[in-house]
Amino acid sequence: MKQGSVAVKVGDTVKAGQKVGEMGFSGDAFLVHLHYDLKNAPGFDADALPSPFNNFERLTGKSWIKVKEGQVDSGDVVRRRP
């Protein structure tokens, strides 16, 4: 996350479409990227929750594929749909 841009704190409830911060370089990485994990409770023993995204494009080979709703997985290159 871009330093100083995070607009939420631990324990906040986040709604679809709410801005939580801005992407930025914060370490030694090739591309700007984000690691996230959604859980149904605090702690390491909590169950993972699905995190579908709406209206984005996924890079597949050399083509951008429009996705109405879908999961973004590790290694996916995505962008906001114009």
C-alpha positions in Angstrom: 0.0 0.0 0.0 1.1 3.5 -0.7 2.5 5.0 2.5 0.0 7.3 4.2 -2.9 6.2 1.9 -4.6 3.5 4.1 -8.1 4.7 5.0 -9.2 1.8 7.2 -7.9 0.2 10.4 -8.0 -3.2 11.9 -11.6 -4.2 12.8 -13.3 -1.9 10.3 -16.1 -3.3 8.2 -15.4 -2.6 4.5 -18.2 -2.3 1.9 -18.0 -3.1 -1.8 -16.6 -0.1 -3.7 -15.1 1.5 -0.6 -11.6 2.9 -1.1 -9.2 1.3 1.4 -6.0 2.9 0.1 -3.7 3.3 -2.8 -1.3 0.9 -4.4 2.4 1.8 -4.3 5.9 0.4 -4.0 6.8 -0.4 -0.4 9.6 -2.8 -1.0 11.7 -4.7 -3.5 9.2 -5.9 -6.1 9.0 -6.1 -9.8 5.4 -4.9 -10.1 3.0 -3.0 -7.8 1.0 -5.8 -6.1 -1.1 -6.5 -3.0 -1.3 -9.4 -0.7 -4.6 -9.7 1.1 -6.5 -12.4 3.1 -10.2 -12.3 4.1 -11.2 -14.3 7.1 -14.5 -14.9 9.0 -12.8 -14.1 12.4 -9.6 -12.8 13.8 -6.6 -15.1 14.2 -4.8 -17.8 12.2 -7.4 -20.5 12.8 -10.2 -18.5 11.1 -11.7 -19.8 7.9 -10.9 -18.0 4.6 -13.7 -16.2 2.8 -14.3 -15.9 -1.0 -13.4 -12.5 -2.4 -15.0 -12.1 -5.8 -14.3 -8.9 -7.7 -16.6 -7.2 -10.2 -16.0 -5.6 -13.6 -12.3 -6.0 -14.2 -10.0 -7.3 -16.9 -7.5 -10.2 -16.5 -4.4 -10.5 -18.7 -4.4 -13.9 -20.5 -1.4 -14.3 -22.7 -1.3 -11.0 -24.7 -5.1 -10.3 -24.4 -7.2 -8.6 -21.8 -10.3 -10.6 -21.0 -13.3 -8.8 -19.5 -14.6 -10.4 -16.3 -18.1 -9.4 -14.9 -17.5 -11.2 -11.6 -14.7 -13.5 -10.6 -11.9 -14.5 -8.2 -8.5 -12.9 -8.5 -5.8 -15.5 -7.8 -2.1 -15.3 -6.9 -0.2 -14.4 -10.0 -3.1 -12.8 -11.9 -2.5 -9.5 -13.7 -5.7 -7.5 -13.6 -6.8 -3.9 -14.2 -9.9 -1.9 -13.6 -12.3 -2.2 -16.5 -12.5 1.0 -18.6 
